[in-house]
């Protein structure tokens, strides 16, 4: 039968203590990282909340407009654009989609669907 010296037992205990300690540290780091990612996903700025409240209060309505001689899609867009669009160009594209238009060409006597915001 082999006898183990007292040092071997002490070293073994230290080794297991280090392993347990490093495992605990790794678990703690993992938990902290997961918590940061979880709470970071649900962080919302006050500006986003304000924009959501504003957009909830705005109702989008539609009307039709008779195209008069001399009207262009761009002139109508400039007259009827709402705050929800970043530019007249963006609104012209939205009008084309709403009215199933392939180009900017419109003709007098036709009707154009226009979106507007109702507060």
C-alpha positions in Angstrom: 0.0 0.0 0.0 1.3 3.4 -0.9 1.4 6.2 1.6 0.7 9.8 0.5 2.6 12.6 2.0 0.7 15.3 3.8 1.7 17.8 1.0 -0.2 15.9 -1.6 -3.4 16.2 0.4 -3.0 19.9 0.9 -2.1 20.5 -2.8 -5.2 18.5 -3.8 -7.4 20.5 -1.6 -6.0 23.8 -2.9 -6.4 22.5 -6.5 -10.1 21.7 -5.9 -10.6 25.0 -4.2 -9.1 26.9 -7.2 -11.3 24.9 -9.6 -14.4 25.6 -7.5 -13.5 29.3 -7.2 -12.8 29.7 -11.0 -16.1 27.9 -11.7 -18.0 30.3 -9.5 -16.2 33.3 -11.1 -17.1 32.0 -14.6 -20.8 31.4 -13.6 -20.9 34.9 -12.1 -19.5 36.5 -15.2 -21.9 34.5 -17.4 -24.9 35.6 -15.2 -23.8 39.3 -15.4 -23.4 39.2 -19.2 -26.8 37.5 -19.6 -28.4 40.1 -17.3 -26.8 43.0 -19.2 -28.0 41.6 -22.6 -31.6 41.0 -21.2 -32.1 44.4 -19.7 -30.3 46.1 -22.6 -32.9 44.7 -25.0 -35.8 46.4 -23.2 -34.2 49.8 -22.7 -36.3 52.5 -24.4 -35.4 56.1 -24.6 -37.9 58.8 -23.6 -37.8 60.1 -27.2 -39.0 56.8 -28.5 -41.9 56.7 -26.0 -42.9 60.2 -26.9 -42.8 59.4 -30.6 -45.0 56.3 -29.9 -47.5 58.4 -28.0 -47.6 60.9 -30.8 -48.0 58.3 -33.5 -50.8 56.6 -31.5 -52.8 59.8 -31.4 -52.5 60.5 -35.2 -55.1 58.9 -37.5 -54.2 58.5 -41.2 -57.2 59.3 -43.4 -57.6 59.3 -47.2 -59.3 61.6 -49.6 -59.4 62.0 -53.3 -58.4 65.1 -55.2 -59.4 66.0 -58.7 -56.3 66.8 -60.8 -56.6 70.2 -62.4 -54.9 71.5 -65.6 -51.3 72.5 -64.6 -51.1 70.2 -61.6 -48.2 67.9 -61.3 -47.6 65.0 -58.8 -44.8 67.1 -57.3 -46.9 70.3 -56.9 -49.7 68.3 -55.2 -47.2 66.5 -53.0 -45.7 69.9 -51.9 -49.2 71.1 -51.0 -50.4 68.0 -49.2 -47.2 66.6 -47.5 -47.5 65.7 -43.8 -45.0 65.6 -41.0 -44.8 61.8 -41.3 -42.6 62.0 -44.5 -39.0 63.1 -44.5 -39.1 64.8 -47.9 -41.3 65.7 -50.8 -39.5 63.1 -52.8 -40.4 60.4 -50.3 -44.0 61.6 -50.3 -44.2 61.5 -54.1 -43.1 57.9 -54.0 -45.8 57.1 -51.4 -48.4 58.8 -53.6 -47.2 56.7 -56.6 -47.6 53.5 -54.5 -51.0 54.6 -53.2 -52.3 55.4 -56.6 -50.6 52.5 -58.5 -48.6 54.9 -60.7 -45.5 53.8 -62.6 -44.3 57.3 -63.3 -44.8 60.9 -62.1 -47.1 61.6 -65.0 -50.7 62.5 -64.1 -53.5 64.0 -66.2 -56.2 66.6 -65.6 -59.6 65.1 -64.9 -58.2 62.1 -63.0 -58.5 61.6 -59.3 -55.5 61.2 -57.0 -55.8 59.5 -53.6 -54.2 61.6 -50.9 -53.3 60.5 -47.3 -53.5 63.1 -44.5 -53.2 63.0 -40.8 -56.1 63.6 -38.5 -55.3 64.5 -34.9 
